[in-house]
Amino acid sequence: MSDNGSDDELETAPGDVAFTPFHLAISKPALRAYLNTILVVLAGLALLGLAIVAYISFYYSYVPTRSFRRPIYLEFGSAHHPHGFASLSQELVSNQHYDVKVILHMPRTPTNTGAGNFMLDLQLLAPVDTVSPLKREVLRHERRPAILTYHSRELELVTKAAALPLYIAGLRQESEELNIKIMEGVEFARGWRHIPTGVRLELQSEEKLHFYDVHIVFTAQLHGLRYLMYNYRILSFIVLTGMFWAMEMAVAGIFWLTLSLLVFPESGPSTDKKNEDEPVRIKKEEDEQSDMSDTPHTFPTLSGQPPLRYSSPHVKEENTPAPPDNEVAVGEADDEDDDFVLDPTGAMRTQVSDSGIGTSMESSSGRPENVRRRSRQSGRGQQR
């Protein structure tokens, strides 16, 4: 019978087995794991976006513009050579090598072709000084010669005759573009005062030269990490963004762990389970000193009398039938007659009181017995 009952208790209903995965899925540990996973995913996505923004900001602040050009508008006059200024914004950076060239778009007029060599004078100017704005410090100064390509008269006639339809259609002009490299590998020191913010170009020639337009071009010579970030942009984006994201996740994890340990300390699961299962116990304090009235004692009596015994009221007394008072053994009575001494002065009560018992129940219980014994002895004496 007991075996069947135990088997019934061990058996589980089919419905409970079917819903066991569901109960596990919605349990408190599972919900806590879901919440932690969602928080980690959201934090990871937010930090990934921050890493992308950080990489883009780092790219544009660290990698300079590879190449840029500025137009120079020349001023002509009889008292000076043609010259012009151009303003540079924040494209130039420190500790970076640059190549500087000037592009001259000149028509092939007889004056230009007959001028021969002419000089280009280039100056890189420092930022404007607030004390003397009209006077600017020159950071770099270079001079280079230039000349139009020479063509003989016969070759020039044949070339123009062959390209006559293009000239007529406006697809070609009688002009030439000169690219003069005037600076190579120029580098600027760190600090805004050492980075140029303007250029001045002067074209020096004995003849009155003709120009269509003039431009100055700065080209950065990238090296090291700047070269990799510029030429391998996708790979650099993936690697550096991943590094930024990993560092952010590591810092966030360390911060969260520290915050959890310092601000939200949690006790171990074993301790919690033990505290839950263990019943609440109320501590019972023992008395510092036991009560003298609760301690069993044995007190001496007069000769021939049984000693007085006091037992604690907390001790359970056995239900043993007590002998009747009127039944006294003959030998015991004879012994009492031999050892009986009259105590008219109450020495017995004094001795009992000196022993420290002092309870009314025992003293009252002992007095009738003494009275009965005395009455019996007096009766026997009269008979004798």
Beta strands, then each sheet from edge to edge (+ up, - down):
strand 1: 67-75
strand 2: 83-87
strand 3: 97-107
strand 4: 118-125
strand 5: 138-146
strand 6: 175-187
strand 7: 198-204
strand 8: 213-221
strand 9: 297-299
strand 10: 308-310
sheet 1: 5+ 4- 7+ 2- 1+ 8- 3+ 6-
sheet 2: 9+ 10-
end
